Amino acid sequence: MQGEAAADRTVIGLAGADVLHFLHGLVSNEVRPLAKGPGIVWAALLTPQGKYLADFFVVNTGARYLIDVKSDLAPGLLKRLTLYRLRADVAMEVLPLHVQRGLGEAPDGALADPRHPALGWRLYSPEPGSAPAIDWDAIRVEHLIPETGVELVPDDSYILEAGFERLHGVDFRKGCYVGQEVTARMKHKTELRKGLARVRIEGEAAPGTPITADGKEAGTLFTRSGDRALAHLRFDRAEGPMQAGSARVWLDA
């Protein structure tokens, strides 16, 4: 069974005795259970100020450790991981592997996408996979799942506002990692005033269009599927009708 090609993904191979210990001190999620055998974890690397830099999957295929990341973020991620490596026994290289994904019955070696059951499975293969046919944007809008480079903006997004806790991308028990202090403070000491939400939309508006409410800035429109879309909103300004350019927007209950 072959899956669809997951476009614009780069697979980085990791080797060495310190791989999981090294990543544990850097990323938002707990990766050490991957030492037990095949598995997959979704995590993010943050700035010291708690802002999102990159999200990716950390994978144990049973034969090796991998990072599955959006291709345009891969060079910067590799550079930053190399900077943090210091004397750790970790080697990193881009591998000639392709990411396949699909829904329904999973082929041998595939791993369930850890973010949400609706996202199916992922497979790491020398083969590129078939042409995409599944409407992944519709699935993401339905289940409030952000996409790298769309709803997740490097040096701007905060992972709790993007839904990482709900989507199993952050662990508050794992201890320190880069940006942990700010993330923990947002979790325990404040109520989120902004975040990812699903909206109804009537009319035409491109992704990236600012959303206003009574003439005041209320957020930004992102991925659209039919008459619904994902948006980053200020919740205190999103209780009634809003505008995105000439389109009308409402929170989707």
PyMOL commands that set and color helices and strands:
alter all, ss='L'
color gray80, all
select helices_A, chain A and resi 19-24+32-36+71-85+117-119+136-143+180-188+235-237
alter helices_A, ss='H'
color red, helices_A
select strands_A, chain A and resi 4-5+9-15+39-46+52-60+65-70+91-94+98-102+111-112+121-125+194-202+210-213+216-225+228-234+242-244+247-251
alter strands_A, ss='S'
color yellow, strands_A
deselect
rebuild
show_as cartoon
